[in-house]
Every structure is written in C-alpha cells, then in structure tokens.
C-alpha cells in the first residue's frame, strides 16, 4: 500500500512537470489539481508515513533474508534504494528554500 501511495504522488508530480514543458501557465493550472491536494497537512502526513513504512518494509525484508547470497538484481535494487535518500533530501531542501524566496514556486 505504501508503494502505491508513493507511486501515485510520483506520477502526479511527473505529469505536473510535463505540463511545464508546454508552458508555465499550463504548469500552474495543472498544479492546482495535481499537486495542491498533496500540500494539505493530512496528505503530507500520509505521504511521509508511506515513505517511512516503505523504507522500513524494505529494510525488514533485507534483515529477514535466510541467505547471505545476494543476486545482482538485489544489489542494484538495494543500491538504488540507498542512493535515492540523499537525492530526495536535496530535492526537498532546494524546493523548500525556493519556496521561501518565491511563494509561487
């Protein structure tokens, strides 16, 4: 379930950015429907809870492995899972700073 929430947010975010390829006005108009619902407190809490649960379930699945033998695809999946954390944190930090500079961002 947590993965579906994260997928829904990511899909809506990327569709919103795709509107920005057309024009800033289109991005702003689409943002009201695609991103505005996620900026409410309940939706933000659901998104954060989904991210935390998703991360914990991933770590738990690694901890419960019966064998230390890890396939190449598992290594890739674990590496990408670890690398996404600093990428997301930097993205959130930059967006937060830009929102302080320009509220319309």
C-alpha positions as CSV (number, residue, x, y, z in Angstrom):
1,X,0.0,0.0,0.0
2,X,2.8,2.4,0.8
3,X,4.3,1.8,-2.6
4,X,1.0,2.7,-4.3
5,X,0.8,6.0,-2.4
6,X,4.4,6.8,-3.4
7,X,3.7,5.8,-7.0
8,X,0.6,8.0,-7.1
9,X,2.4,11.0,-5.8
10,X,5.4,10.5,-8.2
11,X,3.1,10.0,-11.2
12,X,1.1,13.2,-10.3
13,X,4.4,15.1,-9.8
14,X,5.8,14.0,-13.1
15,X,2.6,14.7,-15.0
16,X,2.6,18.2,-13.5
17,X,6.2,18.7,-14.6
18,X,5.2,17.5,-18.1
19,X,2.7,20.4,-18.2
20,X,5.6,22.7,-17.5
21,X,7.2,21.6,-20.8
22,X,4.2,23.2,-22.6
23,X,4.2,26.5,-20.6
24,X,4.5,27.9,-17.1
25,X,0.8,28.8,-17.2
26,X,-0.1,25.2,-18.0
27,X,2.1,24.0,-15.1
28,X,0.4,26.4,-12.7
29,X,-3.1,25.4,-13.9
30,X,-2.3,21.7,-13.6
31,X,-0.7,22.2,-10.3
32,X,-4.0,23.2,-8.7
33,X,-5.4,19.8,-9.5
34,X,-2.3,17.6,-9.4
35,X,-0.1,19.0,-6.6
36,X,-2.4,21.1,-4.4
37,X,-4.1,18.1,-2.8
38,X,-0.7,16.9,-1.6
39,X,0.1,20.2,0.1
40,X,-2.5,19.7,2.7
41,X,-1.5,18.5,6.2
42,X,-3.3,15.2,6.1
43,X,-2.0,14.3,2.6
44,X,1.6,15.3,3.6
45,X,1.3,13.1,6.7
46,X,0.0,10.2,4.6
47,X,2.9,10.7,2.1
48,X,5.5,10.9,4.9
49,X,4.0,7.8,6.6
50,X,4.0,5.9,3.3
51,X,7.7,6.8,2.7
52,X,8.6,5.7,6.3
53,X,6.6,2.4,6.1
54,X,8.1,1.7,2.6
55,X,11.6,2.2,3.9
56,X,11.0,0.1,7.0
57,X,9.5,-2.8,5.0
58,X,12.4,-2.7,2.6
59,X,14.9,-2.9,5.5
60,X,12.9,-5.6,7.2
61,X,12.9,-7.7,4.0
62,X,16.7,-7.4,3.9
63,X,17.0,-8.3,7.5
64,X,14.8,-11.4,7.2
65,X,16.8,-13.0,4.4
66,X,17.8,-16.6,5.1
67,X,20.9,-16.5,3.0
68,X,23.7,-14.0,2.6
69,X,23.9,-14.8,-1.1
70,X,22.5,-11.7,-2.9
71,X,21.8,-11.7,-6.6
72,X,23.0,-8.9,-8.9
73,X,19.4,-7.5,-9.3
74,X,19.1,-7.4,-5.5
75,X,22.3,-5.5,-5.2
76,X,21.1,-3.0,-7.8
77,X,17.7,-2.6,-6.0
78,X,19.4,-2.1,-2.6
79,X,21.9,0.4,-4.1
80,X,19.2,2.4,-5.8
81,X,17.1,2.4,-2.6
82,X,20.0,3.8,-0.6
83,X,21.0,6.4,-3.3
84,X,17.5,7.8,-3.6
85,X,17.6,9.1,0.0
86,X,20.2,11.9,-0.5
87,X,18.7,12.7,-3.9
88,X,15.2,13.2,-2.4
89,X,16.6,15.1,0.6
90,X,18.5,17.5,-1.6
91,X,15.3,18.0,-3.8
92,X,13.2,18.7,-0.8
93,X,15.7,21.1,0.6
94,X,16.1,23.0,-2.7
95,X,12.3,23.2,-3.2
96,X,11.9,24.4,0.4
97,X,14.5,27.2,0.0
98,X,13.0,28.3,-3.3
99,X,9.5,28.5,-1.8
100,X,10.9,30.8,0.9
101,X,12.3,33.0,-1.9
102,X,9.3,32.9,-4.2
103,X,6.0,31.7,-2.7
104,X,4.7,30.9,-6.2
105,X,7.4,28.3,-6.7
